[in-house]
Amino acid sequence: MKKYLRFICISVAFAMLLSGQCFATDGESAQSLLQVSWSGNYLNSSAPELKIDVESSAGYIQTVAVVMYDDDFDAESEDNKPAITDYYRMDEVVVKKGETGTVKFKITEIGTPLADGAYKLLIQGSGGRAGESRVQIPVWVINPSGISGLISSFNNATVSNLKGYINEVEKPLQLEVGERESTDRLNAFLSIREKDYSNSFATLHDVERAWKISEIIDCLANASSDKAKLQNLFEIYAESIGIDTARDDYKDNTAAIYNNIVYNNDLSAADSISEIKELFDEAVAIATINSATGKTIAQKLAEYYDEAGISTDSYNKLADCSDKQVKIKIERMFLNKDFLTTDAIKETFDNAVDKYIKEDDDDSDSDSGSGNSGGGGGGVGGRTAIKGISAAVDAAVTSPAASQTPAASFGDCTAEHWAHSYIEALKESGIISGYSDGSFYPDRTVKREEFVKMAVLMCGLYDEGSECNFIDVLKDEWYYAYVSSAYKESIVTGLSEESFGIGADISRQDVAVIACRLLDKLGIEAGAEGENKVFTDADKIADYAAESVGILTKMTVINGFEDGSFRPEASLTRAEAAKILSLVKSYIKQ
């Protein structure tokens, strides 16, 4: 009964093919609703298969007939209808909308005997759009009896005869082979055979894989590597190499990754699949760590330490460290860097761990390695020179009692600038100064720790012995005593119980809160009188900041923008900071 039903199905499929008047000649043809691809499976050399994948865009479920013919049969002619004796094998598959159906022909059952060479597949879909669902494509097969001999040939091939063997399997394995292949590529193939397969391919797919990756090695051998081509090859052959080009870290750092690949290959050329994979994985690790932020660096080090060359033992010293301050200190040594090699990452990591973890154990932590402590010194995340509002107070301000010579007027904040008077007032008080080029850069943003330092100095709240427990406020950094002083006086509370938000731009609404707390701390009755103002985006002001914004508005310390908005979450600029601090200072009793 099953055989009878099978005969009926095949007969229906055959009738579908007979009903078609012509076939498209390309499996990817825009004229057909069917998209067809094929591949030969030679993993089992005694029972190889021809795999045909069919996808339909007809918009409904189609029954698709697949028939294999001699290469010289012409089904495009309306007068040349196929006879039952013309085909080797016929099958059918139901293809649902948006899905792919697969037909597999066992090559040993297609015909007896089956010669090496070209054949044709005719594919016909059913239903109301059958006329648009026809495809004819060529396919190539290798007779199973010749597979073992081909593999032996490849295992004994030399540069002089390799190209000829590749030509024999070019079409059945769907390889890209140029008329003249470079000696570098042929040598790369033989190197892969030696290093990855111990000079003994087991299947034709080993040969296929080696030939594909040899193209990448050949491309890298060119001193002026085409990085666009290189990227294309890595993405096409990703599965063969064993790499992941779909992950976000790859997509976010693509250009840097291929720069790293070329650079490191020039240092030590990869000439095997395993070395190509290692080269790629290291390039992803380098690029990802280079682009990490303060929020992501811990995660990226944990994820990529192995690919970056860091030993498990060394990384575990950091992972097992109980002092969060020390961990953050080490992690921050990787911010805003441009590592070129994994050796550089490993050296930086090992040195940091040896220095800080040991010091932590000995309770003798003394130097961050990234800047001076106290009022001046190095900046956050690799920045240098604490200058102007954008980096809190000028590096020359080392303590509240320090005296300064007022800086000259800033070239970019002349009398015509709207914030000129506020900037000059703070400059004369020694609270701000400009950059070495004589500029103030009024439109740059202000970091949270930078604003707090200015506020603490302006109000005389600096306490060098103060402490805080924010894990991102490092004890030997320039900002520690200022943030701690503000925390001690309840001027700041942080973004959470554990994090102050070092390195983040301060928002306009947070500035309002800090300013009101300063006035309250100094015993200044703020906002008792004055006109209420409702901003057009009042609903976006956080509950914790709404009262402070209202108070400072009444005091005309803030007045919003011309469009009537306050923009509570926007970053504060240096000019805006100068205005707010200057106006708040005017309320402080001298």
C-alpha positions in Angstrom: 0.0 0.0 0.0 2.9 2.4 0.9 4.6 1.7 -2.4 1.3 2.4 -4.2 0.8 5.8 -2.5 4.4 6.7 -3.2 3.9 5.9 -6.9 0.8 8.2 -6.9 2.8 11.1 -5.3 5.6 10.7 -7.8 3.2 10.6 -10.6 1.5 13.8 -9.4 4.9 15.5 -9.1 5.9 14.3 -12.6 2.6 15.7 -14.0 3.4 19.0 -12.4 6.6 19.1 -14.3 5.0 18.1 -17.6 2.5 21.0 -17.2 5.2 23.7 -17.0 5.9 25.4 -20.3 9.3 26.7 -19.4 11.8 26.9 -16.6 14.0 29.7 -15.3 17.7 28.8 -15.7 18.9 30.3 -12.4 18.0 29.1 -8.9 18.3 32.7 -7.7 16.3 34.1 -10.6 14.0 37.0 -9.8 11.5 35.5 -12.3 10.8 32.6 -10.1 9.1 32.4 -6.7 11.4 29.5 -5.8 14.9 29.9 -4.5 17.0 26.8 -4.8 20.4 25.8 -3.5 22.3 22.5 -3.5 25.3 20.9 -2.0 27.0 17.5 -2.1 27.4 15.6 1.2 30.5 13.4 0.9 31.2 12.8 4.6 30.2 9.1 4.1 32.2 8.3 0.9 30.3 5.1 0.4 26.8 6.7 0.6 27.1 10.4 -0.5 24.0 12.5 -0.9 22.9 15.5 -3.0 21.0 17.9 -0.8 18.6 20.4 -2.5 17.0 23.2 -0.4 13.9 24.9 -1.8 12.4 28.1 -0.4 9.1 29.5 -1.8 7.8 33.1 -1.7 4.5 32.2 -3.3 2.6 33.1 -0.1 0.9 29.8 0.3 1.9 26.2 1.0 3.4 24.6 -2.1 4.1 21.0 -3.1 7.4 21.2 -5.0 8.6 18.5 -7.3 12.3 18.0 -7.8 13.6 15.9 -10.7 17.2 15.1 -11.7 18.0 14.8 -15.4 21.0 14.3 -17.7 22.9 17.5 -18.3 22.1 17.5 -22.0 18.3 17.4 -21.5 16.7 20.7 -22.4 13.5 21.3 -20.5 13.2 24.9 -21.5 11.8 24.1 -24.9 8.0 23.7 -25.0 8.5 21.0 -27.7 10.9 19.0 -25.5 8.6 17.5 -22.9 10.4 15.1 -20.5 9.8 11.4 -21.0 9.7 9.1 -18.0 13.0 7.6 -19.1 14.9 10.9 -19.1 15.2 11.3 -15.4 17.3 9.6 -12.8 15.4 10.5 -9.6 12.2 12.4 -8.7 11.0 13.5 -5.3 8.7 16.1 -3.8 8.5 18.3 -0.7 5.9 20.5 0.9 7.2 24.0 1.4 5.4 26.3 3.9 5.4 30.0 3.6 8.7 31.5 4.7 10.2 28.1 5.3 12.7 25.9 3.5 12.0 22.3 2.3 14.8 19.8 1.7 15.1 16.9 -0.8 18.0 14.5 -0.5 19.0 12.2 -3.3 21.4 9.4 -2.5 23.9 9.5 -5.3 24.3 5.7 -5.3 20.6 5.3 -6.0 20.3 8.0 -8.7 21.5 5.8 -11.5 23.7 2.8 -12.2 26.4 3.5 -13.0 26.5 7.2 -12.2 29.4 9.0 -13.9 31.2 12.0 -12.5 30.0 15.3 -13.9 27.1 17.6 -14.5 23.3 17.0 -14.2 20.2 19.1 -14.2 17.6 19.7 -11.6 14.1 20.8 -12.6 11.9 22.2 -9.8 8.2 23.0 -10.1 5.9 24.4 -7.5 2.1 23.8 -7.3 -1.0 26.0 -6.9 -2.3 29.2 -8.4 1.2 30.6 -9.0 2.7 27.5 -10.5 3.6 29.4 -13.6 5.9 31.6 -11.6 7.3 28.6 -9.6 9.7 26.9 -12.0 13.5 26.6 -11.8 16.2 24.8 -13.7 19.7 24.6 -12.2 22.9 22.6 -12.9 24.4 20.3 -10.3 27.6 18.2 -10.2 28.3 14.9 -8.5 31.3 12.7 -7.8 30.9 9.0 -8.2 31.5 7.2 -4.9 34.0 4.8 -6.4 36.4 7.7 -7.1 36.3 9.5 -3.7 39.0 7.5 -1.9 41.4 8.0 -4.9 40.7 11.8 -4.8 41.4 12.0 -1.1 44.7 10.1 -1.6 45.7 12.5 -4.3 45.2 15.5 -2.1 47.1 13.8 0.8 50.1 13.4 -1.5 49.7 16.6 -3.5 52.5 19.1 -4.0 52.5 22.7 -5.1 53.1 21.6 -8.7 50.1 19.3 -9.1 47.6 20.6 -6.4 45.8 23.0 -8.8 44.9 20.1 -11.1 43.3 18.1 -8.2 41.4 21.2 -7.0 40.0 21.6 -10.5 38.6 18.0 -10.4 36.4 18.8 -7.4 35.8 22.5 -8.0 32.2 22.2 -9.2 31.0 19.3 -7.1 32.3 21.0 -3.9 31.3 24.5 -5.2 34.8 25.9 -4.7 35.9 29.3 -5.9 39.0 28.6 -8.0 40.8 31.2 -10.1 42.4 30.4 -13.5 45.8 31.1 -11.8 46.0 30.6 -8.1 48.9 32.2 -6.3 51.7 30.1 -4.9 51.0 31.6 -1.5 47.5 30.1 -1.6 48.7 26.7 -2.7 51.3 26.7 0.0 48.7 27.8 2.5 46.5 24.8 1.6 49.5 22.4 2.1 50.3 24.1 5.4 46.7 23.6 6.6 46.9 19.9 5.5 50.0 19.5 7.6 49.1 21.5 10.7 45.4 20.9 11.0 45.1 17.5 9.5 48.5 15.9 10.2 48.9 15.5 6.4 45.9 13.2 6.2 42.5 14.5 5.0 39.7 12.0 5.9 37.0 13.4 3.7 36.5 15.6 0.7 35.0 18.2 3.0 38.3 18.4 4.8 39.7 19.4 1.4 36.9 21.9 0.9 37.5 23.5 4.2 41.2 23.7 3.7 40.8 25.4 0.3 38.4 28.0 1.6 40.6 29.1 4.5 43.7 29.1 2.3 42.1 32.1 0.6 42.1 34.0 3.9 45.8 33.2 4.4 46.6 34.2 0.9 44.8 37.5 1.4 46.7 38.2 4.6 50.0 37.4 2.9 49.5 40.6 0.8 51.2 43.4 2.7 48.4 45.8 1.7 45.6 43.5 2.6 42.2 44.4 1.3 40.3 44.7 4.6 36.9 44.8 3.0 37.7 41.5 1.2 39.2 40.1 4.3 36.0 40.9 6.3 33.9 39.3 3.6 36.0 36.1 3.6 35.9 35.8 7.4 32.1 36.2 7.4 31.5 33.8 4.5 33.8 31.1 6.0 32.9 31.8 9.7 31.4 28.3 10.2 34.4 26.6 8.6 36.8 28.5 10.8 34.7 28.1 14.0 34.1 31.8 14.8 31.1 33.9 15.6 30.5 37.0 13.4 27.0 37.5 14.7 27.7 38.7 18.2 27.4 42.3 19.1 31.0 42.8 20.1 32.1 41.8 16.5 29.5 44.1 14.9 30.3 47.0 17.1 34.1 46.9 16.5 34.4 45.5 13.0 36.8 48.0 11.6 39.1 47.8 14.6 39.0 44.0 14.5 40.3 43.8 10.9 43.0 46.4 11.6 44.1 44.2 14.5 44.0 41.1 12.4 46.3 42.6 9.7 48.6 44.2 12.3 49.1 41.0 14.3 49.4 38.8 11.2 52.2 41.1 10.1 54.0 40.3 13.4 53.5 36.6 13.1 51.8 35.2 10.0 49.0 32.6 10.5 49.2 29.6 8.2 46.7 27.2 9.6 43.0 27.2 10.4 43.7 27.0 14.1 46.0 30.0 13.9 43.5 32.0 11.8 40.8 31.3 14.5 43.2 32.4 17.2 44.1 35.5 15.2 40.4 36.4 14.9 39.5 35.7 18.5 42.5 37.8 19.7 41.5 40.7 17.5 37.9 40.7 18.8 39.3 40.6 22.4 41.7 43.5 21.8 39.0 45.7 20.0 36.4 44.9 22.6 38.6 45.7 25.6 39.8 48.9 23.8 36.3 50.1 23.3 35.0 49.2 26.8 33.6 51.8 29.2 33.7 52.1 32.9 30.3 50.3 33.0 31.4 47.4 30.8 35.1 46.9 31.4 34.7 44.4 34.2 32.3 42.3 32.1 34.5 42.4 29.0 37.7 41.4 31.0 35.7 38.5 32.4 34.5 37.4 29.0 37.7 37.9 27.0 40.6 37.4 29.4 41.5 34.0 27.9 41.5 35.3 24.3 43.4 38.4 25.5 46.3 36.1 26.7 45.6 36.5 30.4 46.1 33.3 32.3 43.2 31.8 34.4 45.3 32.0 37.5 46.1 35.7 37.0 42.5 36.6 36.2 41.2 34.6 39.2 43.4 36.9 41.5 41.2 39.8 40.3 38.0 37.8 40.4 38.6 36.6 43.9 39.7 39.9 45.3 37.3 41.1 48.0 38.3 44.8 47.9 36.0 46.4 45.4 38.2 49.6 45.3 41.2 47.5 44.2 39.2 45.7 41.6 37.9 49.0 40.1 41.4 50.4 40.2 42.8 47.6 38.1 39.8 47.6 35.7 40.2 51.3 35.1 43.7 50.8 33.9 42.1 49.4 30.7 39.9 52.4 29.9 40.7 54.7 27.0 43.6 52.6 25.9 44.6 51.5 22.4 46.2 48.1 22.9 47.7 46.6 19.7 48.5 43.1 20.9 47.4 40.6 23.5 50.9 40.7 24.9 50.4 44.4 25.9 47.0 43.5 27.5 48.5 40.6 29.4 51.5 42.7 30.6 49.3 45.5 31.8 47.0 43.1 33.6 49.7 41.0 35.3 51.6 44.1 36.4 48.4 45.6 37.9 47.4 42.4 39.7 50.9 41.8 41.1 51.1 45.4 42.3 47.6 46.1 43.7 46.4 42.8 44.8 49.6 42.3 46.8 49.5 45.8 48.2 45.9 45.1 49.2 46.9 42.0 51.0 49.7 43.9 52.8 47.4 46.9 53.5 49.9 49.2 51.9 48.0 50.5 48.9 49.7 53.8 48.0 49.5 54.8 44.3 46.9 54.5 41.6 49.4 54.6 38.8 47.0 56.7 36.8 47.4 60.2 38.3 48.2 62.2 41.4 45.9 62.2 44.5 44.5 65.2 46.1 43.4 68.4 44.4 45.2 68.1 41.1 46.8 65.3 39.2 45.5 62.8 36.6 42.0 62.6 35.4 39.4 59.9 35.3 39.5 57.1 32.7 42.8 58.1 31.2 42.2 61.9 30.9 45.0 64.2 31.7 45.4 67.7 33.3 42.5 68.7 35.5 41.7 72.1 34.0 38.8 74.4 34.2 35.2 73.4 35.0 35.4 70.4 32.7 37.8 68.9 35.1 36.7 70.5 38.3 39.2 73.1 39.6 42.5 73.9 37.9 45.3 71.5 38.9 47.0 74.4 40.7 44.2 74.3 43.4 45.6 71.7 45.8 43.7 72.7 48.9 40.9 75.1 50.0 43.6 77.4 51.4 45.6 77.6 48.2 46.0 81.0 46.7 45.9 81.6 42.9 46.7 84.4 40.6 43.6 85.2 38.6 43.9 83.8 35.1 43.7 86.1 32.0 40.4 86.5 30.2 39.5 83.5 28.0 39.7 84.0 24.2 36.4 82.1 23.7 34.5 83.8 26.4 34.8 87.5 25.7 32.4 90.2 26.9 29.9 89.2 24.2 29.4 85.7 25.6 26.3 85.3 27.7 28.1 83.7 30.6 31.1 86.1 30.5 30.4 87.8 33.8 29.7 84.5 35.7 32.9 82.9 34.4 35.0 86.0 35.3 33.5 86.0 38.8 34.5 82.4 39.5 37.9 82.9 37.9 38.6 85.8 40.2 37.6 83.7 43.2 40.1 81.0 42.1 37.3 78.4 41.6 37.9 77.9 37.9 40.6 78.5 35.4 41.0 77.8 31.7 43.1 75.6 29.6 46.7 76.0 28.6 45.7 77.4 25.2 43.9 80.3 26.8 40.4 78.9 26.2 37.6 78.1 28.5 35.5 75.8 26.2 32.1 76.8 27.6 30.1 74.2 25.7 31.9 71.2 27.1 30.1 69.1 29.7 30.9 68.7 33.4 31.4 65.4 35.2 29.7 64.7 38.5 33.0 64.7 40.5 34.1 67.9 38.8 31.0 69.9 39.8 31.2 68.5 43.4 34.8 69.7 43.7 33.9 73.2 42.6 30.9 73.3 45.0 32.9 72.0 48.0 35.7 74.6 47.4 33.3 77.4 46.8 31.5 76.8 50.1 34.5 75.9 52.3 33.3 72.4 53.0 36.6 70.6 52.1 37.7 68.1 54.7 40.8 66.2 53.8 40.1 63.4 56.4 36.6 62.7 55.2 35.6 59.3 53.9 32.9 57.6 51.8 32.2 54.0 50.8 31.3 54.4 47.1 33.0 51.6 45.3 33.8 53.8 42.3 35.3 56.6 44.4 39.0 55.5 44.6 40.9 56.6 47.7 44.1 57.7 45.8 42.3 59.7 43.1 42.2 63.5 43.0 38.4 63.6 43.5 38.2 61.3 46.7 38.4 64.0 49.4 36.0 66.3 47.5 33.3 63.7 47.0 33.9 62.4 50.5 33.6 66.0 51.9 30.3 66.5 50.0 29.0 63.1 51.2 29.9 63.8 54.8 27.9 67.0 54.7 25.0 65.2 52.9 25.4 67.4 49.8 25.6 64.3 47.6 24.2 60.8 48.0 25.3 59.1 44.8 23.5 57.3 42.0 23.0 54.4 44.3 24.2 53.2 47.7 27.3 51.8 46.1 28.0 54.0 43.2 28.6 57.8 43.0 28.8 57.9 39.2 32.4 58.9 38.7 33.0 59.9 35.0 29.4 60.5 34.2 28.1 63.9 33.1 26.1 65.6 35.8 22.5 66.3 34.9 20.8 69.7 35.2 18.4 68.4 37.8 21.1 66.9 39.9 22.9 70.2 39.9 19.7 71.9 41.2 19.6 69.4 44.1 23.2 69.9 45.0 22.9 73.7 44.9 19.8 73.6 47.2 21.6 71.4 49.7 24.5 73.7 49.7 22.3 76.7 50.5 20.5 74.8 53.2 23.8 73.6 54.7 24.9 77.2 54.9 21.7 78.3 56.6 20.5 80.3 53.6 16.7 80.5 53.3 16.2 79.8 49.7 13.2 80.4 47.5 10.9 81.8 50.2 9.9 84.5 47.7 9.9 84.7 44.0 7.7 83.8 41.1 6.7 80.2 40.4 7.5 79.0 36.9 6.2 75.9 35.2 8.4 74.4 32.6 6.9 72.8 29.5 8.7 69.5 30.4 8.0 69.7 34.1 6.6 66.1 33.9 10.1 64.9 33.0 11.7 66.3 36.2 12.4 63.5 38.7 10.4 63.6 41.9 13.6 64.0 44.0 14.6 67.1 42.1 11.3 68.8 41.5 11.3 70.9 44.7 15.0 72.0 44.2 14.3 73.0 40.6 11.3 75.1 41.8 13.4 76.8 44.5 16.2 77.7 42.2 13.7 79.0 39.6 12.2 81.3 42.2 15.7 82.5 43.1 16.4 83.1 39.3 19.5 80.9 39.6 18.0 78.8 36.8 15.4 79.9 34.3 15.4 77.2 31.6 15.5 77.6 27.8 13.8 79.9 25.4 11.3 77.2 24.4 10.1 77.1 28.0 11.8 73.7 28.8 14.1 72.9 31.6 15.7 69.7 30.1 16.3 68.0 33.5 18.3 65.0 32.2 20.5 67.0 29.9 24.2 67.4 30.7 25.4 70.6 32.3 27.8 72.7 30.2 30.8 74.5 31.7 29.1 77.9 31.0 25.9 76.8 32.7 27.9 75.5 35.7 29.7 78.9 36.0 26.4 80.7 36.0 24.7 78.5 38.6 27.7 78.5 40.9 28.3 82.2 40.6 24.6 83.0 41.4 24.6 80.5 44.3 27.8 82.1 45.6 26.2 85.5 45.6 23.7 84.2 48.2 26.5 83.1 50.6 27.1 85.4 53.4 30.7 86.5 53.4 
